[in-house]
Amino acid sequence: MSIQPAWQLSFGFLGSKPVRVEPCEEPLTSDAGLLPIRQFDEQLGLTAQFAAALRDGRHGPFVSHTFAEMTRSRVYGILAGYADQNDHDQLRSDPVFKLLAGRQPSDDELASQPTLSRFENSIDIPSLWRQRDVLMDQFLASFKEPPRRLTFDVDTFDDPTHGQQQLTFFHGYYEQYQYQPRLITCAQNDLVVMVCLLHGTAHAALGVDDDLEYLTRRLRAKWPDVVIELRGDSGMAVPAMYDVCERLNVQYTLGLRLNPVLKNRSDALLAQAVEQYEQTGQPQRLFTAFWYQAQSWPAPRWVVVKAEAHAEGTNRRAVVTNRPGAVVLPQATYDAYAERGESENRNKEIKCGMEGDRLSDHRYLANLFRLYLHAAALNLLVRLRSYVADPPPESSAAELPQEAFAGYARQRFFNQRRERDPLGEGHPCTWRMRLIKVAARVIETTRHITVRLSGSWPHLEHYLQVSQQVLEHPPAGCDSG
């Protein structure tokens, strides 16, 4: 462990007494909240499975840092807000990060930035294929009971790049050199199920039909009768997507760009919405649906159009779908599609919360592996927050169901839910503020290691609650959940 030289600062803002600041030689950490997460990971076996899928071509007797150790350094670093390899030059001597990696505080330091860089750049294509299997295996194991229906959302986000990174190109819409990560997430449990790293100017739907083939095959191998739904924005509305969904018996609802034909067929609906708004002064939201066949389609498909008129103006959107009930209940079909907005929170969490847009290696394959590391970090957090969640009780029979809330009532309900259950509803920044980022003193003796937290820390109750629940979680293999 590196010891800083002795120094002392004195601040005079208090007036009556100087405030002195000086370093100490005791092993301290600022990330003691990672310990219960590491215990939960041990119960799930998440990072152990992740590391086991990697091919390690190094010669055993000369290995100082295992792939499991370096995987945990990177995954837990991402959870704590250390997205870059450079951060680990300082973290390698942190006592808690040593514990997370399986070392004692007095053991040798963890891997440095150059070692982690070689680690990420050593991952080969077969290892990445196995990572895809690991993500799917962990998703399948996350259900205690066979699900009857699963809804998946597919979406991309932009990842600005810098320097001469492989397969980065200038994107005219975003006006930047970039990658395009693509995620498939599950609406039922918020897990990232599949990841893909597209080159900078790739179409958002490039290869998504192959991903869907793999996803459907794995799901139906375990649950033959499960109903699979897919939702995506207009970037996914391409003939290859329709064809593969219809061939695999997957129900889809995809955004559809409004062309002149669709606008012409819904102009009367929009005019009706405007007229009703002018008469009543109340926002209007009307729907129509019809069979429509584009020139590239072999047959007509069902299209639902929504027309809105309100104080901000008008809004018209369309979706194409093969859901069985769409012909009878077009509004319900569109509302179910609109719920995919929640999947955008997963993109926000992995891009912003987990800093998944920091794919700064030179090699494309290394950056794809980094995307898997960020997905593993997010899935670990998602599994934990689902496990410790304490949602408010269901509404009574005299009240509206939660799904029927709208406007201010809906906003108030979600604000109350977040206030009651800040961790179960919390994004990564909330978990860092309320659990992960806590200073502690680490004391190592011959018999045990003690981590001492401040008794005046305002979120100490959260730490105790999460830790107790984690300790009650059965080990991997004892419970499929």
C-alpha positions in Angstrom: 0.0 0.0 0.0 1.3 3.4 -0.9 1.6 5.8 2.0 1.3 9.5 1.3 3.9 11.9 2.9 2.9 13.7 6.1 1.2 17.1 5.6 -1.3 19.2 7.3 -3.8 21.9 6.2 -5.6 24.4 8.4 -8.8 26.1 7.4 -10.0 29.1 9.3 -13.7 29.4 8.2 -14.9 28.2 11.6 -13.5 31.2 13.4 -13.3 29.9 17.0 -11.0 27.0 16.1 -8.9 26.1 13.1 -10.0 23.0 11.1 -7.0 20.8 10.5 -6.8 18.2 7.7 -4.1 15.6 7.5 -3.6 12.1 6.0 -3.4 9.0 8.1 -1.6 5.7 7.5 -4.6 3.5 8.3 -6.2 1.7 5.4 -9.3 3.6 4.5 -11.8 3.3 1.6 -14.6 5.4 0.1 -16.5 2.5 -1.4 -17.4 0.2 1.5 -20.9 -0.2 0.1 -19.6 -2.5 -2.5 -19.2 -5.3 0.1 -22.9 -6.4 0.3 -23.1 -6.2 -3.5 -20.1 -8.5 -3.6 -21.8 -10.9 -1.2 -24.9 -10.9 -3.4 -22.7 -11.6 -6.4 -21.2 -14.5 -4.6 -24.7 -15.9 -4.1 -25.6 -15.5 -7.7 -22.3 -16.5 -9.2 -22.6 -13.6 -11.8 -19.0 -12.5 -12.1 -17.7 -16.0 -11.6 -19.7 -17.2 -14.6 -18.6 -14.1 -16.6 -14.9 -14.8 -16.0 -15.2 -18.5 -16.5 -16.4 -17.9 -20.1 -13.1 -16.2 -21.0 -10.2 -18.0 -22.6 -7.0 -17.3 -20.7 -4.0 -18.0 -22.9 -1.4 -17.0 -20.4 1.1 -19.4 -18.9 -0.2 -20.3 -15.4 3.0 -20.1 -13.3 3.6 -16.5 -14.3 0.1 -15.2 -13.8 -0.2 -12.6 -11.0 -3.8 -11.5 -11.7 -6.5 -14.0 -12.6 -9.3 -13.2 -15.1 -11.8 -13.5 -12.3 -9.9 -10.9 -10.2 -9.6 -8.4 -13.1 -13.2 -9.0 -14.1 -14.4 -8.1 -10.6 -12.0 -5.1 -10.5 -13.6 -3.7 -13.6 -17.3 -4.6 -12.9 -17.2 -3.2 -9.3 -15.2 -0.2 -10.6 -18.0 0.5 -13.0 -20.6 0.2 -10.3 -18.7 2.7 -8.1 -18.3 5.2 -11.0 -14.8 4.3 -12.1 -15.4 3.6 -15.8 -11.8 3.8 -17.1 -8.8 1.6 -16.8 -6.8 4.5 -15.6 -8.9 4.7 -12.4 -7.5 1.4 -11.3 -4.0 2.7 -10.9 -5.3 4.4 -7.7 -7.8 1.7 -6.8 -5.3 -1.2 -7.0 -4.2 -0.5 -3.4 -7.7 0.2 -2.0 -8.5 -2.3 0.8 -12.1 -2.9 -0.2 -11.3 -3.4 -3.9 -8.7 -6.0 -2.8 -11.4 -7.8 -0.7 -13.8 -7.6 -3.8 -11.1 -9.3 -5.9 -10.4 -12.0 -3.3 -7.3 -10.6 -1.7 -6.6 -9.5 1.8 -5.8 -5.8 2.5 -2.2 -6.7 3.2 -1.8 -8.7 0.0 0.0 -7.4 -3.1 -1.7 -4.7 -5.2 -4.3 -5.4 -7.8 -3.8 -5.1 -11.6 -2.6 -1.8 -12.9 -4.0 0.0 -16.0 -1.6 -1.6 -18.4 -2.4 -5.1 -17.1 -6.2 -4.4 -17.4 -5.6 -3.0 -20.9 -3.9 -6.2 -21.9 -6.7 -8.2 -20.3 -9.4 -6.4 -22.3 -7.5 -6.6 -25.6 -6.7 -10.4 -25.1 -10.4 -11.4 -25.3 -11.0 -13.4 -28.5 -14.1 -13.9 -30.6 -15.0 -17.4 -29.1 -15.0 -15.8 -25.6 -17.4 -13.1 -26.8 -19.7 -15.7 -28.2 -19.6 -17.5 -24.8 -20.4 -14.2 -23.1 -23.6 -14.0 -25.1 -24.5 -17.5 -23.8 -23.7 -16.4 -20.2 -26.0 -13.4 -20.4 -28.8 -15.6 -21.7 -28.1 -18.3 -19.1 -28.3 -15.8 -16.3 -31.5 -14.3 -17.7 -33.1 -17.8 -17.9 -32.0 -18.5 -14.3 -33.5 -15.3 -13.0 -37.1 -16.7 -13.1 -38.3 -18.8 -10.3 -41.4 -19.9 -12.3 -41.7 -20.4 -16.0 -43.1 -17.1 -17.5 -46.1 -17.2 -19.7 -45.2 -14.1 -21.6 -42.0 -12.2 -22.1 -41.7 -8.7 -23.7 -38.4 -7.5 -25.1 -37.3 -4.0 -26.1 -34.6 -3.4 -28.6 -32.9 0.0 -28.9 -29.6 1.7 -29.6 -27.7 4.6 -28.1 -24.8 6.7 -29.4 -21.3 6.3 -28.0 -19.0 9.2 -29.1 -15.5 8.1 -29.7 -12.1 9.9 -29.9 -8.9 9.0 -31.7 -8.4 6.2 -34.3 -10.6 3.5 -32.8 -11.6 0.6 -35.1 -15.0 0.8 -36.9 -15.8 4.3 -35.7 -17.2 6.5 -38.4 -18.8 10.0 -38.6 -22.6 9.9 -38.1 -24.3 12.8 -39.8 -27.3 12.9 -37.5 -25.3 12.9 -34.2 -22.5 15.0 -35.9 -19.8 12.9 -34.2 -17.5 9.9 -34.6 -19.1 7.1 -32.7 -20.1 3.5 -32.0 -23.7 2.4 -31.7 -24.3 -0.1 -28.9 -27.6 -2.0 -29.1 -29.4 -3.6 -26.2 -32.2 -6.1 -26.0 -33.8 -5.8 -22.5 -36.7 -7.6 -20.8 -39.6 -5.6 -19.6 -40.5 -8.1 -17.0 -37.3 -7.9 -15.0 -35.2 -5.1 -16.5 -32.3 -7.3 -17.3 -30.0 -6.8 -20.3 -30.4 -10.0 -22.3 -28.2 -9.3 -25.4 -25.7 -6.6 -26.4 -24.3 -5.7 -29.8 -21.7 -3.1 -30.8 -22.5 -1.6 -34.2 -20.0 0.4 -36.2 -20.6 4.2 -36.2 -22.8 4.5 -39.3 -24.6 1.1 -39.2 -28.3 0.9 -39.5 -29.8 0.4 -36.1 -31.4 -2.9 -37.2 -28.2 -4.4 -38.7 -28.1 -8.1 -37.5 -31.0 -7.8 -35.1 -32.8 -10.6 -37.0 -30.0 -12.9 -36.1 -30.1 -11.8 -32.5 -33.8 -12.5 -32.4 -33.3 -16.0 -33.9 -30.8 -16.8 -31.1 -33.1 -15.3 -28.4 -36.1 -17.2 -29.5 -34.3 -20.5 -29.9 -32.9 -20.3 -26.3 -36.2 -19.2 -24.8 -38.3 -21.9 -26.5 -35.7 -24.6 -25.7 -36.5 -24.0 -22.0 -40.1 -22.7 -22.2 -41.7 -24.0 -25.4 -45.1 -22.3 -24.7 -43.9 -18.9 -23.8 -45.4 -16.0 -25.7 -42.6 -13.7 -27.0 -43.3 -10.0 -27.7 -40.9 -7.5 -29.3 -41.1 -3.7 -29.3 -38.8 -1.3 -31.0 -38.8 2.2 -32.5 -39.0 3.0 -36.3 -35.3 2.2 -36.7 -36.2 -1.5 -36.2 -39.2 -1.4 -38.7 -37.4 -3.1 -41.6 -38.6 -6.0 -43.8 -36.1 -8.4 -42.3 -37.5 -7.8 -38.8 -41.1 -8.4 -39.9 -40.1 -11.6 -41.7 -38.2 -13.2 -38.8 -40.9 -12.3 -36.3 -43.6 -13.8 -38.4 -41.6 -16.9 -39.2 -40.7 -17.4 -35.5 -44.2 -16.6 -34.2 -43.0 -13.6 -32.3 -45.6 -10.8 -31.6 -44.1 -7.4 -32.6 -45.1 -3.8 -32.3 -42.7 -1.5 -34.1 -42.8 2.3 -34.7 -43.5 3.3 -38.3 -42.5 6.5 -39.9 -45.4 8.5 -41.3 -45.2 8.6 -45.1 -47.6 10.5 -47.3 -50.0 7.5 -47.6 -50.2 7.0 -43.8 -50.7 10.8 -43.3 -53.4 10.9 -45.9 -55.3 8.0 -44.2 -55.1 9.6 -40.8 -55.6 13.3 -41.7 -59.3 13.1 -40.8 -58.5 11.6 -37.4 -56.1 14.4 -36.7 -58.6 17.0 -37.8 -61.2 15.5 -35.5 -58.8 15.6 -32.6 -58.1 19.3 -33.2 -61.8 20.1 -33.5 -62.7 18.3 -30.3 -59.8 20.1 -28.5 -61.0 23.5 -29.7 -64.5 22.8 -28.6 -63.7 21.3 -25.1 -60.3 22.8 -24.3 -59.3 19.3 -23.1 -56.4 17.4 -24.6 -57.6 14.8 -27.2 -56.1 11.5 -28.0 -57.8 9.5 -30.7 -56.9 6.3 -32.6 -57.5 4.6 -35.9 -56.3 1.4 -37.4 -56.2 -0.1 -40.9 -54.5 -2.6 -43.2 -51.6 -1.1 -45.0 -49.1 -2.6 -47.5 -45.9 -0.8 -48.4 -44.2 -1.5 -51.7 -41.6 -3.7 -50.1 -44.1 -5.8 -48.1 -45.4 -9.1 -49.5 -48.8 -8.7 -47.8 -50.7 -6.0 -45.9 -50.0 -5.5 -42.2 -52.0 -3.9 -39.4 -51.1 -0.3 -38.6 -52.4 1.7 -35.6 -52.2 5.5 -35.7 -52.5 7.9 -32.7 -53.5 11.5 -33.2 -53.2 14.0 -30.3 -54.3 17.6 -30.0 -53.4 19.7 -26.9 -52.0 23.1 -25.8 -48.6 22.3 -27.2 -50.0 21.5 -30.7 -50.6 18.2 -32.4 -48.8 14.8 -32.4 -49.3 11.9 -34.7 -47.6 8.5 -34.4 -48.0 5.1 -36.0 -47.0 1.5 -35.2 -47.1 -1.7 -37.2 -48.1 -4.8 -35.3 -49.2 -8.5 -35.6 -50.5 -8.7 -32.0 -53.8 -10.7 -32.1 -55.8 -8.1 -30.2 -54.7 -5.1 -32.2 -57.6 -5.4 -34.6 -60.1 -5.2 -31.8 -58.3 -2.9 -29.4 -55.9 -0.6 -31.3 -55.6 1.9 -28.4 -54.6 -0.9 -26.0 -52.0 -2.1 -28.5 -50.5 1.4 -28.8 -50.5 2.0 -25.1 -48.6 -1.3 -24.6 -46.1 -0.2 -27.1 -45.7 3.2 -25.4 -44.6 1.4 -22.2 -41.4 0.6 -24.0 -40.4 4.1 -22.8 -39.3 2.3 -19.6 -36.7 0.4 -21.6 -35.1 3.7 -22.4 -34.2 3.9 -18.7 -32.0 0.8 -19.2 -30.2 2.6 -22.0 -29.9 5.6 -19.8 -28.6 3.6 -16.9 -26.0 1.7 -18.9 -24.9 4.8 -21.0 -25.0 7.5 -18.2 -25.2 5.7 -14.9 -22.7 3.0 -15.8 -20.8 5.2 -18.3 -21.2 2.6 -21.0 -20.3 5.3 -23.6 -16.7 5.2 -22.5 -15.6 2.5 -24.9 -12.1 3.9 -25.3 -10.0 0.9 -26.3 -8.5 0.9 -29.8 -9.6 -2.5 -30.9 -13.3 -3.1 -31.7 -13.3 -6.5 -30.0 -11.9 -5.0 -26.8 -14.7 -2.4 -26.8 -17.3 -5.0 -27.4 -15.9 -6.8 -24.3 -16.1 -3.6 -22.4 -19.8 -3.3 -23.3 -20.3 -6.8 -21.8 -18.5 -5.6 -18.6 -20.9 -2.6 -18.4 -23.9 -4.9 -19.0 -22.7 -7.3 -16.3 -22.4 -4.4 -13.8 -25.9 -3.1 -14.7 -27.5 -6.6 -14.4 -25.9 -7.1 -11.0 -27.4 -3.9 -9.8 -30.8 -4.7 -11.4 -30.9 -8.1 -9.7 -30.0 -6.7 -6.3 -32.5 -3.8 -6.4 -35.2 -6.2 -7.5 -34.3 -8.4 -4.6 -34.3 -5.7 -1.9 -37.3 -3.7 -3.4 -40.0 -2.7 -1.0 -42.8 -1.4 -3.2 -45.9 0.3 -1.8 -49.0 -1.8 -1.3 -51.4 -2.3 -4.1 -54.3 0.2 -4.4 -57.5 -0.7 -2.6 -60.6 -1.7 -4.5 -62.1 1.8 -4.0 -59.2 3.4 -5.8 -58.1 3.4 -9.4 -55.5 0.7 -10.3 -52.0 2.0 -10.6 -52.0 1.5 -14.3 -54.9 3.9 -14.7 -53.2 6.9 -13.1 -52.5 9.7 -15.5 -51.1 13.2 -15.4 -50.4 14.7 -12.0 -51.8 11.7 -10.2 -49.4 9.4 -12.0 -46.5 11.7 -11.3 -47.4 11.9 -7.6 -47.8 8.1 -7.3 -44.3 7.5 -8.8 -42.8 10.2 -6.6 -44.3 8.6 -3.5 -43.0 5.2 -4.6 -39.5 6.5 -5.1 -39.6 8.2 -1.7 -40.8 5.0 0.0 -38.4 2.7 -1.9 -35.4 4.7 -3.0 -33.1 1.7 -3.6 -35.7 -0.5 -5.2 -36.5 2.3 -7.6 -33.0 3.8 -7.6 -30.8 4.4 -10.6 -27.0 3.8 -10.3 -26.5 7.4 -8.9 -29.0 6.7 -6.1 -27.2 3.5 -5.2 -23.9 5.3 -5.1 -25.2 8.1 -2.9 -27.1 5.9 -0.5 -25.0 2.7 -0.3 -21.8 2.4 -2.3 -20.0 5.7 -1.5 -19.3 5.4 2.2 -16.0 5.9 3.9 -14.8 3.1 6.2 -11.7 2.0 8.1 -10.5 -1.5 7.3 -8.7 -3.4 10.1 -7.0 -6.6 9.4 -5.9 -9.0 12.2 -4.7 -12.6 12.1 -8.3 -13.8 12.8 -10.6 -11.5 10.9 -11.0 -8.3 8.9 -13.2 -5.6 10.3 -14.7 -2.8 8.3 -15.8 0.1 10.4 -18.4 2.6 9.2 -19.3 5.9 10.7 -22.3 5.7 13.1 -23.4 9.1 12.0 -23.7 8.2 8.3 -27.3 9.1 7.3 -27.8 6.0 5.2 -26.5 3.5 7.7 -30.0 1.9 7.9 -29.9 1.2 4.1 -26.6 -0.5 4.5 -27.9 -2.7 7.3 -31.1 -3.5 5.5 -29.4 -4.5 2.2 -26.7 -6.5 3.9 -29.2 -8.5 6.0 -31.3 -9.3 3.0 -28.3 -10.3 1.0 -27.1 -12.7 3.7 -30.5 -14.4 3.6 -30.2 -15.0 -0.2 -29.6 -18.7 -1.0 -26.3 -19.6 -2.8 -26.3 -20.3 -6.5 -27.8 -23.7 -7.3 -30.1 -23.7 -4.3 -32.6 -21.3 -5.8 -33.3 -20.6 -9.4 -34.1 -17.0 -8.6 
